[in-house]
Amino acid sequence: MAALPTSPARIGPTLALRALAVIKGRRLGPATAEAAVAALTEDLAPIDNTQASAKMRLHLQSVLTRRALAEARARSSGQTRIA
């Protein structure tokens, strides 16, 4: 299973363990994706700086997580790519 990439306060990727626990063994539907996104707030501690606020970084990670899970769902059902 692929890890969900994150943008943590420290340098380098962080494995979003709570989000991973939410999706493990469940169908990748919209409800599962939203539960995983909600778990990101417990997994991540993004920084504030002049490039982006912590709130914006968490929002972007939420968007990317939704997209990644939608792509995984599409691939698992035989679709090649989502729009």
Backbone bond lengths (Angstrom), bond angles and torsions (degrees), N, CA, C in turn:
res aa  C-N    CA-C-N  psi(-1)  N-CA   C-N-CA  omega(-1)  CA-C   N-CA-C  phi
1 M - - - 1.449 - - 1.530 108.13 -
2 A 1.299 117.22 134.88 1.454 121.93 -179.84 1.521 110.61 -75.30
3 A 1.320 115.41 147.12 1.462 121.15 178.25 1.521 109.79 -82.97
4 L 1.312 116.75 148.83 1.451 121.17 174.28 1.521 108.19 -82.36
5 P 1.326 119.07 118.42 1.459 120.05 179.59 1.525 110.28 -72.28
6 T 1.299 116.40 148.87 1.455 120.59 -178.69 1.520 111.11 -137.11
7 S 1.314 116.22 169.97 1.463 122.23 177.97 1.522 108.55 -118.29
8 P 1.318 118.15 83.15 1.458 121.29 -174.62 1.522 112.74 -83.32
9 A 1.323 115.52 174.68 1.457 121.66 177.53 1.523 110.62 -68.97
10 R 1.295 117.89 -29.27 1.457 120.09 178.25 1.524 109.23 -88.16
11 I 1.314 115.98 165.52 1.466 120.75 -179.71 1.530 109.08 -75.65
12 G 1.325 115.69 133.02 1.455 121.16 176.97 1.518 112.27 104.68
13 P 1.318 116.26 166.97 1.466 120.27 -177.98 1.526 111.80 -73.08
14 T 1.310 115.04 156.48 1.459 122.80 175.97 1.517 108.17 -125.33
15 L 1.301 117.02 137.17 1.451 121.00 175.76 1.522 107.69 -81.63
16 A 1.310 116.78 120.46 1.468 122.27 -178.67 1.531 108.16 -79.67
17 L 1.317 116.20 84.50 1.460 121.33 -172.55 1.522 113.66 -64.91
18 R 1.325 118.17 -39.33 1.463 120.03 179.24 1.531 110.84 -68.14
19 A 1.324 116.84 -41.71 1.467 120.51 177.12 1.529 110.38 -64.14
20 L 1.312 116.74 -40.31 1.460 120.99 177.85 1.528 110.55 -62.97
21 A 1.324 117.04 -41.94 1.469 120.72 179.10 1.527 111.21 -62.22
22 V 1.326 116.69 -34.46 1.472 121.15 179.47 1.523 111.44 -65.89
23 I 1.322 117.72 -40.25 1.465 120.01 -175.10 1.525 114.02 -88.85
24 K 1.310 116.81 -20.02 1.468 120.15 -175.25 1.526 110.86 -62.11
25 G 1.325 115.72 122.55 1.446 121.77 177.03 1.521 115.18 80.07
26 R 1.329 117.59 4.50 1.473 120.69 -179.79 1.524 110.14 -111.05
27 R 1.332 115.93 157.51 1.469 120.58 174.09 1.521 108.20 -68.30
28 L 1.319 116.31 140.99 1.461 121.10 -177.38 1.524 111.37 -85.36
29 G 1.302 116.34 67.10 1.451 121.45 176.77 1.515 110.85 -98.58
30 P 1.314 116.77 179.58 1.466 121.21 -179.74 1.531 113.83 -57.66
31 A 1.326 117.51 -38.59 1.470 120.05 -179.62 1.528 110.89 -65.87
32 T 1.322 117.17 -39.78 1.459 121.10 177.88 1.523 110.38 -65.94
33 A 1.327 116.45 -42.25 1.464 120.31 179.04 1.530 110.91 -61.63
34 E 1.314 117.16 -43.27 1.473 119.75 -179.90 1.523 111.36 -67.30
35 A 1.320 117.42 -35.67 1.466 120.18 176.60 1.530 110.73 -66.11
36 A 1.325 116.93 -39.13 1.468 120.66 177.07 1.519 110.95 -65.02
37 V 1.321 116.80 -42.24 1.473 121.04 178.28 1.528 109.88 -62.35
38 A 1.313 117.54 -41.73 1.469 120.64 178.41 1.527 111.10 -62.27
39 A 1.326 116.65 -35.34 1.460 120.68 179.46 1.522 112.63 -70.43
40 L 1.326 117.29 -20.99 1.463 120.16 179.72 1.526 112.38 -59.48
41 T 1.314 117.68 -32.17 1.464 119.49 -179.16 1.521 111.51 -64.01
42 E 1.335 117.02 -25.19 1.461 121.02 176.27 1.530 111.37 -85.44
43 D 1.320 116.96 -25.70 1.464 121.56 -177.09 1.524 113.63 -85.49
44 L 1.322 116.68 -30.36 1.460 120.52 -170.56 1.522 113.05 -110.85
45 A 1.310 114.67 150.65 1.457 121.90 172.95 1.529 107.16 -136.81
46 P 1.347 117.32 71.79 1.466 119.49 -176.40 1.523 111.73 -66.85
47 I 1.322 114.74 155.91 1.463 120.69 -179.00 1.522 110.87 -93.66
48 D 1.318 114.93 157.58 1.463 123.15 168.97 1.522 107.10 -98.24
49 N 1.309 117.55 135.02 1.462 120.57 169.05 1.523 108.33 -156.81
50 T 1.313 116.77 -172.58 1.465 120.05 -175.66 1.526 112.80 -69.51
51 Q 1.320 118.08 -17.86 1.462 120.72 -179.77 1.527 112.58 -83.10
52 A 1.324 117.42 -34.51 1.469 121.03 -179.72 1.525 109.90 -167.99
53 S 1.314 114.85 147.03 1.464 119.53 176.81 1.532 109.64 -78.83
54 A 1.311 115.75 161.81 1.463 120.59 176.57 1.527 109.85 -60.46
55 K 1.326 117.03 -38.85 1.461 121.32 179.38 1.530 110.79 -61.99
56 M 1.326 117.26 -43.16 1.466 121.18 178.97 1.523 110.84 -66.25
57 R 1.311 117.22 -40.91 1.471 120.48 179.21 1.526 111.04 -62.83
58 L 1.321 116.87 -42.15 1.457 120.34 178.39 1.530 111.00 -66.48
59 H 1.323 116.90 -38.75 1.463 121.00 176.12 1.537 110.34 -61.04
60 L 1.316 116.95 -46.92 1.467 120.27 -179.89 1.518 111.47 -62.96
61 Q 1.333 116.81 -39.29 1.464 119.00 177.80 1.523 110.99 -65.53
62 S 1.317 116.79 -35.32 1.465 121.10 176.60 1.525 110.83 -63.41
63 V 1.323 116.64 -44.45 1.468 121.51 178.28 1.530 110.22 -61.95
64 L 1.324 116.72 -46.38 1.466 120.37 -179.23 1.523 111.86 -65.31
65 T 1.320 116.95 -35.86 1.459 120.63 178.10 1.521 110.72 -66.45
66 R 1.323 116.52 -44.55 1.473 119.57 177.10 1.526 110.54 -59.13
67 R 1.318 116.76 -44.88 1.472 120.74 -179.86 1.522 111.49 -63.24
68 A 1.320 117.28 -43.64 1.467 121.16 -179.37 1.520 110.86 -63.11
69 L 1.324 116.93 -42.33 1.461 119.65 179.76 1.525 111.46 -70.10
70 A 1.321 117.79 -35.96 1.468 120.78 175.60 1.530 110.30 -64.38
71 E 1.312 116.92 -40.73 1.469 121.43 177.47 1.530 110.51 -64.22
72 A 1.319 116.98 -43.11 1.466 120.77 178.55 1.522 110.77 -62.49
73 R 1.328 115.96 -41.38 1.462 120.02 178.70 1.533 110.58 -63.78
74 A 1.324 116.79 -44.08 1.465 120.86 179.65 1.524 110.94 -62.06
75 R 1.313 116.52 -44.47 1.465 119.76 179.98 1.519 112.06 -64.86
76 S 1.333 116.56 -36.89 1.460 119.48 -178.70 1.523 112.06 -69.68
77 S 1.324 116.61 -21.50 1.464 120.26 178.86 1.527 112.51 -98.82
78 G 1.330 116.57 9.01 1.463 120.57 175.25 1.502 115.01 93.32
79 Q 1.330 119.03 -2.15 1.464 120.41 176.50 1.529 108.33 -77.19
80 T 1.330 115.83 148.01 1.461 118.28 -177.64 1.521 112.73 -81.35
81 R 1.333 117.23 -46.25 1.460 120.75 179.13 1.509 109.01 -151.99
82 I 1.314 115.26 153.00 1.458 119.54 173.60 1.511 108.67 -96.39
83 A 1.301 117.40 159.70 1.474 121.47 -179.61 1.502 111.51 -79.38
